C-alpha cells in the first residue's frame, strides 16, 4: 500500500465557505478516482508548536505507486 499525505494551510482571509468547499471536494476524491482505496482527513491538532504551517491533513491510500 502507498499512502500520500496532503497538508493544507488556508490563507487568513479564506472564508468558512471556501474551507467547506475544499473539504467537500476532498471527500469526493474516491468517487472521482477509484484508485484511492481509502481516504482519511481531518484537522491538524497542535501540541502547542505553532510553527507547523498547516491546518488540514488528508491521507490517501493507493494499492500501487502507479495508481
N, C-alpha and C positions, 0 to 999 in steps of 0.2 A: 504494500500500500504506500502511496505517496501522499503526503499532507502538505498543502500550501497554506501559508499563513498570510493574511492580508490585514494590515493595521492602518487605520484611517484617523486623521485628525481634521475636524472641520474648522473653518475659519471662525473667528469670534462673531462675525456678522451672519453666519448661517442661521436660518430660521428653523424653528422646530418642524415646520412642514417640509423643508428641504432635507432635514435629517430623517424624517419619517419616510420620505420618498426613497432615500438611499437604502434604508433598512428593508423596505418592501421590495426593492429591486434585487437586493442580495438574496432575500428569501426566495425569490423566483428563479434564481440561477439553476437549481436542479431540474426544473421543468424545461428550461431552455437548453441545457447541456446535460444529457443523460449520462455523460461520462463521470459526472460528480456523483460519487457513491454515498457521501454523507456531507452535510453542511451543518456546522455549529457556529453560532455567532453570539456576541454579547458585548457588554460594556467593559472597558478596561477598568479594573479597580486597583487603585494605587495603595501601596503600603506607606504612603507619606512622601515618596520620592516624586516630586513634581517635575523632575527633569524628563520624564517619559512624555514623548510628544505625540501621543495618540489617545483617542477616546473609545473607538470601536474596533473590535477584532473579529475576523471571520476565519474559520478553519474549514478548508475544503479538502475532502479525501477523494483520491483517484486510485484506480486499480494499477495503472502503469504510468511511467513518465510520458508516454506517447499520448495519453489521454489529456 
